[in-house]
């Protein structure tokens, strides 16, 4: 696994952890599914956006906004 891929995987894991911390009833599997099905995830894995270089909390703010607005598949 190269450095970028590791950073992307780490970002996904940490976004899921932050989701479970905010919603204690959400399982890790549900949190991961939420992240993987989000537009935020697509931005994280797109090397052109450099989202994987950002702080977890910064990217989590995008995910939270996406979930609040219902822009979630």
Predicted model as a PDB file, atoms N, CA, C, CB and O in Angstrom, pLDDT in the B-factor column:
MODEL        1                                                                  
ATOM      1  N   UNK A   1       0.852  -1.170   0.000  1.00 78.00           N  
ATOM      2  CA  UNK A   1       0.000   0.000   0.000  1.00 78.00           C  
ATOM      3  C   UNK A   1       0.904   1.241   0.000  1.00 78.00           C  
ATOM      4  CB  UNK A   1      -0.973  -0.006   1.233  1.00 78.00           C  
ATOM      5  O   UNK A   1       1.837   1.338   0.797  1.00 78.00           O  
ATOM      6  N   UNK A   2       0.617   2.176  -0.895  1.00 93.00           N  
ATOM      7  CA  UNK A   2       1.440   3.382  -0.923  1.00 93.00           C  
ATOM      8  C   UNK A   2       0.955   4.398   0.118  1.00 93.00           C  
ATOM      9  CB  UNK A   2       1.420   4.008  -2.330  1.00 93.00           C  
ATOM     10  O   UNK A   2      -0.082   4.207   0.753  1.00 93.00           O  
ATOM     11  N   UNK A   3       1.709   5.457   0.278  1.00 93.00           N  
ATOM     12  CA  UNK A   3       1.419   6.443   1.329  1.00 93.00           C  
ATOM     13  C   UNK A   3       0.047   7.095   1.150  1.00 93.00           C  
ATOM     14  CB  UNK A   3       2.498   7.522   1.343  1.00 93.00           C  
ATOM     15  O   UNK A   3      -0.680   7.274   2.128  1.00 93.00           O  
ATOM     16  N   UNK A   4      -0.315   7.448  -0.078  1.00 91.00           N  
ATOM     17  CA  UNK A   4      -1.612   8.086  -0.326  1.00 91.00           C  
ATOM     18  C   UNK A   4      -2.752   7.142   0.037  1.00 91.00           C  
ATOM     19  CB  UNK A   4      -1.730   8.520  -1.800  1.00 91.00           C  
ATOM     20  O   UNK A   4      -3.725   7.545   0.675  1.00 91.00           O  
ATOM     21  N   UNK A   5      -2.624   5.892  -0.373  1.00 94.00           N  
ATOM     22  CA  UNK A   5      -3.665   4.906  -0.079  1.00 94.00           C  
ATOM     23  C   UNK A   5      -3.805   4.706   1.423  1.00 94.00           C  
ATOM     24  CB  UNK A   5      -3.353   3.565  -0.765  1.00 94.00           C  
ATOM     25  O   UNK A   5      -4.916   4.588   1.939  1.00 94.00           O  
ATOM     26  N   UNK A   6      -2.680   4.670   2.118  1.00 95.00           N  
ATOM     27  CA  UNK A   6      -2.727   4.546   3.579  1.00 95.00           C  
ATOM     28  C   UNK A   6      -3.414   5.741   4.220  1.00 95.00           C  
ATOM     29  CB  UNK A   6      -1.317   4.396   4.145  1.00 95.00           C  
ATOM     30  O   UNK A   6      -4.205   5.583   5.150  1.00 95.00           O  
ATOM     31  N   UNK A   7      -3.115   6.929   3.727  1.00 94.00           N  
ATOM     32  CA  UNK A   7      -3.728   8.136   4.271  1.00 94.00           C  
ATOM     33  C   UNK A   7      -5.232   8.141   4.016  1.00 94.00           C  
ATOM     34  CB  UNK A   7      -3.083   9.388   3.662  1.00 94.00           C  
ATOM     35  O   UNK A   7      -6.007   8.568   4.871  1.00 94.00           O  
ATOM     36  N   UNK A   8      -5.640   7.670   2.853  1.00 95.00           N  
ATOM     37  CA  UNK A   8      -7.067   7.601   2.521  1.00 95.00           C  
ATOM     38  C   UNK A   8      -7.774   6.604   3.435  1.00 95.00           C  
ATOM     39  CB  UNK A   8      -7.265   7.205   1.038  1.00 95.00           C  
ATOM     40  O   UNK A   8      -8.849   6.892   3.962  1.00 95.00           O  
ATOM     41  N   UNK A   9      -7.175   5.446   3.620  1.00 96.00           N  
ATOM     42  CA  UNK A   9      -7.761   4.421   4.487  1.00 96.00           C  
ATOM     43  C   UNK A   9      -7.848   4.919   5.925  1.00 96.00           C  
ATOM     44  CB  UNK A   9      -6.936   3.122   4.425  1.00 96.00           C  
ATOM     45  O   UNK A   9      -8.841   4.675   6.610  1.00 96.00           O  
ATOM     46  N   UNK A  10      -6.823   5.609   6.377  1.00 97.00           N  
ATOM     47  CA  UNK A  10      -6.808   6.163   7.721  1.00 97.00           C  
ATOM     48  C   UNK A  10      -7.911   7.211   7.888  1.00 97.00           C  
ATOM     49  CB  UNK A  10      -5.437   6.776   8.028  1.00 97.00           C  
ATOM     50  O   UNK A  10      -8.566   7.276   8.929  1.00 97.00           O  
ATOM     51  N   UNK A  11      -8.107   8.026   6.854  1.00 97.00           N  
ATOM     52  CA  UNK A  11      -9.163   9.044   6.900  1.00 97.00           C  
ATOM     53  C   UNK A  11     -10.531   8.374   7.030  1.00 97.00           C  
ATOM     54  CB  UNK A  11      -9.119   9.939   5.632  1.00 97.00           C  
ATOM     55  O   UNK A  11     -11.350   8.793   7.848  1.00 97.00           O  
ATOM     56  N   UNK A  12     -10.781   7.348   6.237  1.00 97.00           N  
ATOM     57  CA  UNK A  12     -12.072   6.640   6.285  1.00 97.00           C  
ATOM     58  C   UNK A  12     -12.299   6.056   7.672  1.00 97.00           C  
ATOM     59  CB  UNK A  12     -12.126   5.517   5.216  1.00 97.00           C  
ATOM     60  O   UNK A  12     -13.382   6.196   8.240  1.00 97.00           O  
ATOM     61  N   UNK A  13     -11.285   5.408   8.211  1.00 98.00           N  
ATOM     62  CA  UNK A  13     -11.394   4.813   9.552  1.00 98.00           C  
ATOM     63  C   UNK A  13     -11.715   5.884  10.587  1.00 98.00           C  
ATOM     64  CB  UNK A  13     -10.086   4.081   9.933  1.00 98.00           C  
ATOM     65  O   UNK A  13     -12.600   5.700  11.422  1.00 98.00           O  
ATOM     66  N   UNK A  14     -11.007   6.984  10.534  1.00 97.00           N  
ATOM     67  CA  UNK A  14     -11.223   8.033  11.521  1.00 97.00           C  
ATOM     68  C   UNK A  14     -12.569   8.737  11.367  1.00 97.00           C  
ATOM     69  CB  UNK A  14     -10.119   9.043  11.432  1.00 97.00           C  
ATOM     70  O   UNK A  14     -13.167   9.146  12.363  1.00 97.00           O  
ATOM     71  N   UNK A  15     -13.048   8.883  10.147  1.00 98.00           N  
ATOM     72  CA  UNK A  15     -14.388   9.445   9.950  1.00 98.00           C  
ATOM     73  C   UNK A  15     -15.439   8.529  10.571  1.00 98.00           C  
ATOM     74  CB  UNK A  15     -14.679   9.654   8.442  1.00 98.00           C  
ATOM     75  O   UNK A  15     -16.387   8.996  11.202  1.00 98.00           O  
ATOM     76  N   UNK A  16     -15.262   7.219  10.388  1.00 98.00           N  
ATOM     77  CA  UNK A  16     -16.199   6.257  10.981  1.00 98.00           C  
ATOM     78  C   UNK A  16     -16.136   6.317  12.501  1.00 98.00           C  
ATOM     79  CB  UNK A  16     -15.891   4.826  10.494  1.00 98.00           C  
ATOM     80  O   UNK A  16     -17.172   6.261  13.164  1.00 98.00           O  
ATOM     81  N   UNK A  17     -14.947   6.430  13.057  1.00 98.00           N  
ATOM     82  CA  UNK A  17     -14.805   6.543  14.515  1.00 98.00           C  
ATOM     83  C   UNK A  17     -15.501   7.797  15.024  1.00 98.00           C  
ATOM     84  CB  UNK A  17     -13.318   6.563  14.917  1.00 98.00           C  
ATOM     85  O   UNK A  17     -16.206   7.751  16.033  1.00 98.00           O  
ATOM     86  N   UNK A  18     -15.309   8.909  14.339  1.00 97.00           N  
ATOM     87  CA  UNK A  18     -15.969  10.154  14.751  1.00 97.00           C  
ATOM     88  C   UNK A  18     -17.492  10.025  14.687  1.00 97.00           C  
ATOM     89  CB  UNK A  18     -15.506  11.321  13.866  1.00 97.00           C  
ATOM     90  O   UNK A  18     -18.199  10.553  15.545  1.00 97.00           O  
ATOM     91  N   UNK A  19     -17.991   9.324  13.670  1.00 97.00           N  
ATOM     92  CA  UNK A  19     -19.442   9.095  13.586  1.00 97.00           C  
ATOM     93  C   UNK A  19     -19.951   8.295  14.775  1.00 97.00           C  
ATOM     94  CB  UNK A  19     -19.793   8.365  12.286  1.00 97.00           C  
ATOM     95  O   UNK A  19     -20.989   8.622  15.351  1.00 97.00           O  
ATOM     96  N   UNK A  20     -19.223   7.249  15.142  1.00 97.00           N  
ATOM     97  CA  UNK A  20     -19.671   6.427  16.271  1.00 97.00           C  
ATOM     98  C   UNK A  20     -19.558   7.179  17.588  1.00 97.00           C  
ATOM     99  CB  UNK A  20     -18.861   5.135  16.342  1.00 97.00           C  
ATOM    100  O   UNK A  20     -20.339   6.937  18.508  1.00 97.00           O  
ATOM    101  N   UNK A  21     -18.597   8.085  17.688  1.00 96.00           N  
ATOM    102  CA  UNK A  21     -18.470   8.891  18.906  1.00 96.00           C  
ATOM    103  C   UNK A  21     -19.628   9.876  19.039  1.00 96.00           C  
ATOM    104  CB  UNK A  21     -17.134   9.647  18.910  1.00 96.00           C  
ATOM    105  O   UNK A  21     -20.080  10.166  20.147  1.00 96.00           O  
ATOM    106  N   UNK A  22     -20.103  10.386  17.912  1.00 94.00           N  
ATOM    107  CA  UNK A  22     -21.210  11.334  17.945  1.00 94.00           C  
ATOM    108  C   UNK A  22     -22.550  10.637  18.111  1.00 94.00           C  
ATOM    109  CB  UNK A  22     -21.219  12.168  16.684  1.00 94.00           C  
ATOM    110  O   UNK A  22     -23.492  11.215  18.653  1.00 94.00           O  
ATOM    111  N   UNK A  23     -22.637   9.406  17.649  1.00 93.00           N  
ATOM    112  CA  UNK A  23     -23.888   8.654  17.741  1.00 93.00           C  
ATOM    113  C   UNK A  23     -23.559   7.288  18.347  1.00 93.00           C  
ATOM    114  CB  UNK A  23     -24.585   8.507  16.325  1.00 93.00           C  
ATOM    115  O   UNK A  23     -23.208   6.348  17.635  1.00 93.00           O  
ATOM    116  N   UNK A  24     -23.675   7.200  19.641  1.00 93.00           N  
ATOM    117  CA  UNK A  24     -23.287   5.969  20.370  1.00 93.00           C  
ATOM    118  C   UNK A  24     -24.103   4.747  19.950  1.00 93.00           C  
ATOM    119  CB  UNK A  24     -23.445   6.183  21.872  1.00 93.00           C  
ATOM    120  O   UNK A  24     -23.683   3.615  20.189  1.00 93.00           O  
ATOM    121  N   UNK A  25     -25.263   4.963  19.329  1.00 95.00           N  
ATOM    122  CA  UNK A  25     -26.092   3.828  18.899  1.00 95.00           C  
ATOM    123  C   UNK A  25     -25.655   3.265  17.554  1.00 95.00           C  
ATOM    124  CB  UNK A  25     -27.547   4.247  18.821  1.00 95.00           C  
ATOM    125  O   UNK A  25     -26.106   2.189  17.161  1.00 95.00           O  
ATOM    126  N   UNK A  26     -24.786   3.973  16.843  1.00 96.00           N  
ATOM    127  CA  UNK A  26     -24.323   3.537  15.534  1.00 96.00           C  
ATOM    128  C   UNK A  26     -23.171   2.543  15.708  1.00 96.00           C  
ATOM    129  CB  UNK A  26     -23.881   4.753  14.671  1.00 96.00           C  
ATOM    130  O   UNK A  26     -22.232   2.787  16.466  1.00 96.00           O  
ATOM    131  N   UNK A  27     -23.262   1.432  15.000  1.00 97.00           N  
ATOM    132  CA  UNK A  27     -22.172   0.457  15.036  1.00 97.00           C  
ATOM    133  C   UNK A  27     -21.063   0.899  14.082  1.00 97.00           C  
ATOM    134  CB  UNK A  27     -22.684  -0.964  14.661  1.00 97.00           C  
ATOM    135  O   UNK A  27     -21.268   1.766  13.232  1.00 97.00           O  
ATOM    136  N   UNK A  28     -19.911   0.303  14.234  1.00 97.00           N  
ATOM    137  CA  UNK A  28     -18.797   0.629  13.344  1.00 97.00           C  
ATOM    138  C   UNK A  28     -19.138   0.239  11.908  1.00 97.00           C  
ATOM    139  CB  UNK A  28     -17.506  -0.084  13.804  1.00 97.00           C  
ATOM    140  O   UNK A  28     -18.761   0.941  10.970  1.00 97.00           O  
ATOM    141  N   UNK A  29     -19.841  -0.866  11.732  1.00 97.00           N  
ATOM    142  CA  UNK A  29     -20.239  -1.294  10.382  1.00 97.00           C  
ATOM    143  C   UNK A  29     -21.168  -0.263   9.742  1.00 97.00           C  
ATOM    144  CB  UNK A  29     -20.934  -2.677  10.433  1.00 97.00           C  
ATOM    145  O   UNK A  29     -21.032   0.055   8.561  1.00 97.00           O  
ATOM    146  N   UNK A  30     -22.110   0.256  10.525  1.00 97.00           N  
ATOM    147  CA  UNK A  30     -23.024   1.290  10.014  1.00 97.00           C  
ATOM    148  C   UNK A  30     -22.258   2.570   9.691  1.00 97.00           C  
ATOM    149  CB  UNK A  30     -24.143   1.586  11.040  1.00 97.00           C  
ATOM    150  O   UNK A  30     -22.523   3.223   8.682  1.00 97.00           O  
ATOM    151  N   UNK A  31     -21.320   2.916  10.544  1.00 97.00           N  
ATOM    152  CA  UNK A  31     -20.537   4.129  10.320  1.00 97.00           C  
ATOM    153  C   UNK A  31     -19.691   3.997   9.051  1.00 97.00           C  
ATOM    154  CB  UNK A  31     -19.637   4.420  11.536  1.00 97.00           C  
ATOM    155  O   UNK A  31     -19.613   4.928   8.250  1.00 97.00           O  
ATOM    156  N   UNK A  32     -19.064   2.844   8.879  1.00 97.00           N  
ATOM    157  CA  UNK A  32     -18.264   2.631   7.670  1.00 97.00           C  
ATOM    158  C   UNK A  32     -19.149   2.667   6.416  1.00 97.00           C  
ATOM    159  CB  UNK A  32     -17.514   1.283   7.754  1.00 97.00           C  
ATOM    160  O   UNK A  32     -18.757   3.241   5.400  1.00 97.00           O  
ATOM    161  N   UNK A  33     -20.326   2.063   6.484  1.00 97.00           N  
ATOM    162  CA  UNK A  33     -21.247   2.092   5.347  1.00 97.00           C  
ATOM    163  C   UNK A  33     -21.653   3.530   5.030  1.00 97.00           C  
ATOM    164  CB  UNK A  33     -22.498   1.234   5.638  1.00 97.00           C  
ATOM    165  O   UNK A  33     -21.761   3.911   3.864  1.00 97.00           O  
ATOM    166  N   UNK A  34     -21.874   4.317   6.069  1.00 96.00           N  
ATOM    167  CA  UNK A  34     -22.239   5.718   5.884  1.00 96.00           C  
ATOM    168  C   UNK A  34     -21.123   6.465   5.177  1.00 96.00           C  
ATOM    169  CB  UNK A  34     -22.551   6.381   7.232  1.00 96.00           C  
ATOM    170  O   UNK A  34     -21.371   7.222   4.237  1.00 96.00           O  
ATOM    171  N   UNK A  35     -19.900   6.254   5.625  1.00 97.00           N  
ATOM    172  CA  UNK A  35     -18.760   6.933   5.008  1.00 97.00           C  
ATOM    173  C   UNK A  35     -18.600   6.473   3.567  1.00 97.00           C  
ATOM    174  CB  UNK A  35     -17.463   6.668   5.806  1.00 97.00           C  
ATOM    175  O   UNK A  35     -18.474   7.304   2.667  1.00 97.00           O  
ATOM    176  N   UNK A  36     -18.601   5.167   3.331  1.00 97.00           N  
ATOM    177  CA  UNK A  36     -18.380   4.634   1.983  1.00 97.00           C  
ATOM    178  C   UNK A  36     -19.452   5.070   0.985  1.00 97.00           C  
ATOM    179  CB  UNK A  36     -18.327   3.125   2.033  1.00 97.00           C  
ATOM    180  O   UNK A  36     -19.184   5.132  -0.215  1.00 97.00           O  
ATOM    181  N   UNK A  37     -20.643   5.368   1.453  1.00 96.00           N  
ATOM    182  CA  UNK A  37     -21.735   5.768   0.562  1.00 96.00           C  
ATOM    183  C   UNK A  37     -21.918   7.279   0.473  1.00 96.00           C  
ATOM    184  CB  UNK A  37     -23.019   5.141   1.023  1.00 96.00           C  
ATOM    185  O   UNK A  37     -22.956   7.752   0.010  1.00 96.00           O  
ATOM    186  N   UNK A  38     -20.934   8.024   0.906  1.00 96.00           N  
ATOM    187  CA  UNK A  38     -21.054   9.476   0.925  1.00 96.00           C  
ATOM    188  C   UNK A  38     -20.268  10.133  -0.204  1.00 96.00           C  
ATOM    189  CB  UNK A  38     -20.585  10.015   2.257  1.00 96.00           C  
ATOM    190  O   UNK A  38     -19.333   9.555  -0.757  1.00 96.00           O  
ATOM    191  N   UNK A  39     -20.669  11.341  -0.524  1.00 95.00           N  
ATOM    192  CA  UNK A  39     -19.925  12.161  -1.476  1.00 95.00           C  
ATOM    193  C   UNK A  39     -18.569  12.537  -0.870  1.00 95.00           C  
ATOM    194  CB  UNK A  39     -20.734  13.440  -1.858  1.00 95.00           C  
ATOM    195  O   UNK A  39     -17.577  12.678  -1.586  1.00 95.00           O  
ATOM    196  N   UNK A  40     -18.540  12.692   0.437  1.00 96.00           N  
ATOM    197  CA  UNK A  40     -17.295  13.004   1.130  1.00 96.00           C  
ATOM    198  C   UNK A  40     -16.258  11.913   0.869  1.00 96.00           C  
ATOM    199  CB  UNK A  40     -17.541  13.163   2.644  1.00 96.00           C  
ATOM    200  O   UNK A  40     -15.086  12.212   0.637  1.00 96.00           O  
ATOM    201  N   UNK A  41     -16.682  10.662   0.905  1.00 97.00           N  
ATOM    202  CA  UNK A  41     -15.769   9.548   0.622  1.00 97.00           C  
ATOM    203  C   UNK A  41     -15.200   9.673  -0.784  1.00 97.00           C  
ATOM    204  CB  UNK A  41     -16.492   8.194   0.786  1.00 97.00           C  
ATOM    205  O   UNK A  41     -14.007   9.460  -0.998  1.00 97.00           O  
ATOM    206  N   UNK A  42     -16.054  10.017  -1.741  1.00 97.00           N  
ATOM    207  CA  UNK A  42     -15.586  10.164  -3.117  1.00 97.00           C  
ATOM    208  C   UNK A  42     -14.514  11.266  -3.216  1.00 97.00           C  
ATOM    209  CB  UNK A  42     -16.774  10.483  -4.055  1.00 97.00           C  
ATOM    210  O   UNK A  42     -13.582  11.178  -4.014  1.00 97.00           O  
ATOM    211  N   UNK A  43     -14.676  12.295  -2.390  1.00 96.00           N  
ATOM    212  CA  UNK A  43     -13.671  13.364  -2.368  1.00 96.00           C  
ATOM    213  C   UNK A  43     -12.376  12.881  -1.703  1.00 96.00           C  
ATOM    214  CB  UNK A  43     -14.219  14.604  -1.625  1.00 96.00           C  
ATOM    215  O   UNK A  43     -11.279  13.247  -2.126  1.00 96.00           O  
ATOM    216  N   UNK A  44     -12.514  12.070  -0.678  1.00 97.00           N  
ATOM    217  CA  UNK A  44     -11.326  11.550   0.020  1.00 97.00           C  
ATOM    218  C   UNK A  44     -10.485  10.683  -0.912  1.00 97.00           C  
ATOM    219  CB  UNK A  44     -11.742  10.737   1.266  1.00 97.00           C  
ATOM    220  O   UNK A  44      -9.257  10.773  -0.892  1.00 97.00           O  
ATOM    221  N   UNK A  45     -11.117   9.853  -1.719  1.00 96.00           N  
ATOM    222  CA  UNK A  45     -10.361   8.941  -2.582  1.00 96.00           C  
ATOM    223  C   UNK A  45      -9.937   9.580  -3.906  1.00 96.00           C  
ATOM    224  CB  UNK A  45     -11.187   7.707  -2.864  1.00 96.00           C  
ATOM    225  O   UNK A  45      -9.185   8.979  -4.674  1.00 96.00           O  
ATOM    226  N   UNK A  46     -10.413  10.784  -4.171  1.00 96.00           N  
ATOM    227  CA  UNK A  46     -10.007  11.510  -5.376  1.00 96.00           C  
ATOM    228  C   UNK A  46      -8.708  12.254  -5.065  1.00 96.00           C  
ATOM    229  CB  UNK A  46     -11.133  12.507  -5.856  1.00 96.00           C  
ATOM    230  O   UNK A  46      -8.707  13.223  -4.306  1.00 96.00           O  
ATOM    231  N   UNK A  47      -7.619  11.801  -5.646  1.00 93.00           N  
ATOM    232  CA  UNK A  47      -6.310  12.385  -5.353  1.00 93.00           C  
ATOM    233  C   UNK A  47      -6.237  13.869  -5.687  1.00 93.00           C  
ATOM    234  CB  UNK A  47      -5.239  11.647  -6.111  1.00 93.00           C  
ATOM    235  O   UNK A  47      -5.421  14.592  -5.116  1.00 93.00           O  
ATOM    236  N   UNK A  48      -7.072  14.325  -6.598  1.00 95.00           N  
ATOM    237  CA  UNK A  48      -7.024  15.735  -7.003  1.00 95.00           C  
ATOM    238  C   UNK A  48      -7.533  16.673  -5.921  1.00 95.00           C  
ATOM    239  CB  UNK A  48      -7.832  15.939  -8.262  1.00 95.00           C  
ATOM    240  O   UNK A  48      -7.150  17.843  -5.899  1.00 95.00           O  
ATOM    241  N   UNK A  49      -8.394  16.187  -5.016  1.00 94.00           N  
ATOM    242  CA  UNK A  49      -8.960  17.060  -3.977  1.00 94.00           C  
ATOM    243  C   UNK A  49      -8.033  17.247  -2.793  1.00 94.00           C  
ATOM    244  CB  UNK A  49     -10.272  16.502  -3.495  1.00 94.00           C  
ATOM    245  O   UNK A  49      -8.131  18.239  -2.071  1.00 94.00           O  
ATOM    246  N   UNK A  50      -7.135  16.298  -2.591  1.00 92.00           N  
ATOM    247  CA  UNK A  50      -6.211  16.311  -1.445  1.00 92.00           C  
ATOM    248  C   UNK A  50      -6.944  16.300  -0.102  1.00 92.00           C  
ATOM    249  CB  UNK A  50      -5.307  17.537  -1.519  1.00 92.00           C  
ATOM    250  O   UNK A  50      -6.398  16.752   0.904  1.00 92.00           O  
ATOM    251  N   UNK A  51      -8.177  15.786  -0.079  1.00 93.00           N  
ATOM    252  CA  UNK A  51      -8.925  15.674   1.185  1.00 93.00           C  
ATOM    253  C   UNK A  51      -8.205  14.755   2.159  1.00 93.00           C  
ATOM    254  CB  UNK A  51     -10.352  15.153   0.929  1.00 93.00           C  
ATOM    255  O   UNK A  51      -8.282  14.960   3.371  1.00 93.00           O  
ATOM    256  N   UNK A  52      -7.517  13.762   1.660  1.00 92.00           N  
ATOM    257  CA  UNK A  52      -6.834  12.805   2.537  1.00 92.00           C  
ATOM    258  C   UNK A  52      -5.674  13.452   3.292  1.00 92.00           C  
ATOM    259  CB  UNK A  52      -6.322  11.619   1.723  1.00 92.00           C  
ATOM    260  O   UNK A  52      -5.173  12.872   4.255  1.00 92.00           O  
ATOM    261  N   UNK A  53      -5.239  14.637   2.874  1.00 92.00           N  
ATOM    262  CA  UNK A  53      -4.183  15.376   3.570  1.00 92.00           C  
ATOM    263  C   UNK A  53      -4.731  16.249   4.696  1.00 92.00           C  
ATOM    264  CB  UNK A  53      -3.417  16.239   2.583  1.00 92.00           C  
ATOM    265  O   UNK A  53      -3.971  16.725   5.539  1.00 92.00           O  
ATOM    266  N   UNK A  54      -6.028  16.458   4.712  1.00 95.00           N  
ATOM    267  CA  UNK A  54      -6.644  17.378   5.667  1.00 95.00           C  
ATOM    268  C   UNK A  54      -6.811  16.720   7.041  1.00 95.00           C  
ATOM    269  CB  UNK A  54      -8.007  17.857   5.141  1.00 95.00           C  
ATOM    270  O   UNK A  54      -6.618  15.516   7.204  1.00 95.00           O  
ATOM    271  N   UNK A  55      -7.175  17.550   8.016  1.00 96.00           N  
ATOM    272  CA  UNK A  55      -7.461  17.029   9.349  1.00 96.00           C  
ATOM    273  C   UNK A  55      -8.762  16.222   9.305  1.00 96.00           C  
ATOM    274  CB  UNK A  55      -7.559  18.187  10.390  1.00 96.00           C  
ATOM    275  O   UNK A  55      -9.661  16.507   8.514  1.00 96.00           O  
ATOM    276  N   UNK A  56      -8.840  15.221  10.165  1.00 96.00           N  
ATOM    277  CA  UNK A  56     -10.050  14.396  10.225  1.00 96.00           C  
ATOM    278  C   UNK A  56     -11.267  15.245  10.558  1.00 96.00           C  
ATOM    279  CB  UNK A  56      -9.890  13.274  11.263  1.00 96.00           C  
ATOM    280  O   UNK A  56     -12.346  15.044  10.002  1.00 96.00           O  
ATOM    281  N   UNK A  57     -11.090  16.182  11.456  1.00 96.00           N  
ATOM    282  CA  UNK A  57     -12.209  17.018  11.894  1.00 96.00           C  
ATOM    283  C   UNK A  57     -12.684  17.948  10.776  1.00 96.00           C  
ATOM    284  CB  UNK A  57     -11.805  17.840  13.121  1.00 96.00           C  
ATOM    285  O   UNK A  57     -13.879  18.214  10.651  1.00 96.00           O  
ATOM    286  N   UNK A  58     -11.756  18.432   9.977  1.00 97.00           N  
ATOM    287  CA  UNK A  58     -12.112  19.276   8.843  1.00 97.00           C  
ATOM    288  C   UNK A  58     -12.972  18.487   7.852  1.00 97.00           C  
ATOM    289  CB  UNK A  58     -10.841  19.820   8.149  1.00 97.00           C  
ATOM    290  O   UNK A  58     -14.025  18.960   7.424  1.00 97.00           O  
ATOM    291  N   UNK A  59     -12.523  17.298   7.496  1.00 97.00           N  
ATOM    292  CA  UNK A  59     -13.262  16.463   6.540  1.00 97.00           C  
ATOM    293  C   UNK A  59     -14.576  15.983   7.169  1.00 97.00           C  
ATOM    294  CB  UNK A  59     -12.398  15.246   6.089  1.00 97.00           C  
ATOM    295  O   UNK A  59     -15.589  15.864   6.481  1.00 97.00           O  
ATOM    296  N   UNK A  60     -14.553  15.709   8.470  1.00 97.00           N  
ATOM    297  CA  UNK A  60     -15.774  15.275   9.163  1.00 97.00           C  
ATOM    298  C   UNK A  60     -16.841  16.353   9.095  1.00 97.00           C  
ATOM    299  CB  UNK A  60     -15.473  14.924  10.631  1.00 97.00           C  
ATOM    300  O   UNK A  60     -18.029  16.037   9.028  1.00 97.00           O  
ATOM    301  N   UNK A  61     -16.443  17.619   9.111  1.00 97.00           N  
ATOM    302  CA  UNK A  61     -17.415  18.711   8.995  1.00 97.00           C  
ATOM    303  C   UNK A  61     -18.158  18.621   7.663  1.00 97.00           C  
ATOM    304  CB  UNK A  61     -16.711  20.086   9.126  1.00 97.00           C  
ATOM    305  O   UNK A  61     -19.355  18.904   7.611  1.00 97.00           O  
ATOM    306  N   UNK A  62     -17.480  18.236   6.594  1.00 96.00           N  
ATOM    307  CA  UNK A  62     -18.127  18.047   5.299  1.00 96.00           C  
ATOM    308  C   UNK A  62     -19.115  16.885   5.353  1.00 96.00           C  
ATOM    309  CB  UNK A  62     -17.077  17.801   4.206  1.00 96.00           C  
ATOM    310  O   UNK A  62     -20.226  16.975   4.830  1.00 96.00           O  
ATOM    311  N   UNK A  63     -18.694  15.793   5.993  1.00 96.00           N  
ATOM    312  CA  UNK A  63     -19.564  14.626   6.103  1.00 96.00           C  
ATOM    313  C   UNK A  63     -20.808  14.954   6.911  1.00 96.00           C  
ATOM    314  CB  UNK A  63     -18.815  13.456   6.742  1.00 96.00           C  
ATOM    315  O   UNK A  63     -21.917  14.587   6.524  1.00 96.00           O  
ATOM    316  N   UNK A  64     -20.632  15.641   8.029  1.00 95.00           N  
ATOM    317  CA  UNK A  64     -21.777  16.019   8.861  1.00 95.00           C  
ATOM    318  C   UNK A  64     -22.750  16.905   8.087  1.00 95.00           C  
ATOM    319  CB  UNK A  64     -21.301  16.744  10.130  1.00 95.00           C  
ATOM    320  O   UNK A  64     -23.964  16.716   8.155  1.00 95.00           O  
ATOM    321  N   UNK A  65     -22.210  17.862   7.361  1.00 94.00           N  
ATOM    322  CA  UNK A  65     -23.057  18.757   6.556  1.00 94.00           C  
ATOM    323  C   UNK A  65     -23.816  17.962   5.501  1.00 94.00           C  
ATOM    324  CB  UNK A  65     -22.204  19.860   5.880  1.00 94.00           C  
ATOM    325  O   UNK A  65     -25.005  18.189   5.278  1.00 94.00           O  
ATOM    326  N   UNK A  66     -23.136  17.048   4.866  1.00 94.00           N  
ATOM    327  CA  UNK A  66     -23.758  16.197   3.846  1.00 94.00           C  
ATOM    328  C   UNK A  66     -24.901  15.382   4.463  1.00 94.00           C  
ATOM    329  CB  UNK A  66     -22.704  15.251   3.203  1.00 94.00           C  
ATOM    330  O   UNK A  66     -25.980  15.292   3.878  1.00 94.00           O  
ATOM    331  N   UNK A  67     -24.676  14.800   5.618  1.00 93.00           N  
ATOM    332  CA  UNK A  67     -25.697  13.989   6.265  1.00 93.00           C  
ATOM    333  C   UNK A  67     -26.875  14.847   6.737  1.00 93.00           C  
ATOM    334  CB  UNK A  67     -25.094  13.229   7.444  1.00 93.00           C  
ATOM    335  O   UNK A  67     -28.027  14.419   6.660  1.00 93.00           O  
ATOM    336  N   UNK A  68     -26.586  16.045   7.220  1.00 91.00           N  
ATOM    337  CA  UNK A  68     -27.653  16.936   7.687  1.00 91.00           C  
ATOM    338  C   UNK A  68     -28.533  17.403   6.543  1.00 91.00           C  
ATOM    339  CB  UNK A  68     -27.062  18.139   8.404  1.00 91.00           C  
ATOM    340  O   UNK A  68     -29.741  17.563   6.718  1.00 91.00           O  
ATOM    341  N   UNK A  69     -27.945  17.624   5.372  1.00 91.00           N  
ATOM    342  CA  UNK A  69     -28.701  18.094   4.229  1.00 91.00           C  
ATOM    343  C   UNK A  69     -29.366  16.951   3.475  1.00 91.00           C  
ATOM    344  CB  UNK A  69     -27.803  18.870   3.302  1.00 91.00           C  
ATOM    345  O   UNK A  69     -30.140  17.181   2.545  1.00 91.00           O  
ATOM    346  N   UNK A  70     -29.066  15.727   3.872  1.00 80.00           N  
ATOM    347  CA  UNK A  70     -29.691  14.574   3.217  1.00 80.00           C  
ATOM    348  C   UNK A  70     -29.083  14.224   1.881  1.00 80.00           C  
ATOM    349  CB  UNK A  70     -31.138  14.828   3.032  1.00 80.00           C  
ATOM    350  O   UNK A  70     -29.683  13.470   1.114  1.00 80.00           O  
ATOM    351  N   UNK A  71     -27.899  14.751   1.577  1.00 58.00           N  
ATOM    352  CA  UNK A  71     -27.234  14.422   0.319  1.00 58.00           C  
ATOM    353  C   UNK A  71     -26.404  13.174   0.531  1.00 58.00           C  
ATOM    354  CB  UNK A  71     -26.349  15.601  -0.185  1.00 58.00           C  
ATOM    355  O   UNK A  71     -25.173  13.213   0.532  1.00 58.00           O  
ATOM    356  N   UNK A  72     -27.088  12.090   0.706  1.00 54.00           N  
ATOM    357  CA  UNK A  72     -26.459  10.832   1.059  1.00 54.00           C  
ATOM    358  C   UNK A  72     -27.151   9.721   0.309  1.00 54.00           C  
ATOM    359  CB  UNK A  72     -26.507  10.585   2.580  1.00 54.00           C  
ATOM    360  O   UNK A  72     -28.380   9.666   0.262  1.00 54.00           O  
ATOM    361  N   UNK A  73     -26.368   8.833  -0.280  1.00 49.00           N  
ATOM    362  CA  UNK A  73     -26.955   7.732  -1.059  1.00 49.00           C  
ATOM    363  C   UNK A  73     -27.138   6.512  -0.194  1.00 49.00           C  
ATOM    364  CB  UNK A  73     -26.080   7.386  -2.268  1.00 49.00           C  
ATOM    365  O   UNK A  73     -27.619   5.483  -0.671  1.00 49.00           O  
TER     366      UNK A  73                                                      
ENDMDL                                                                          
END                                                                             
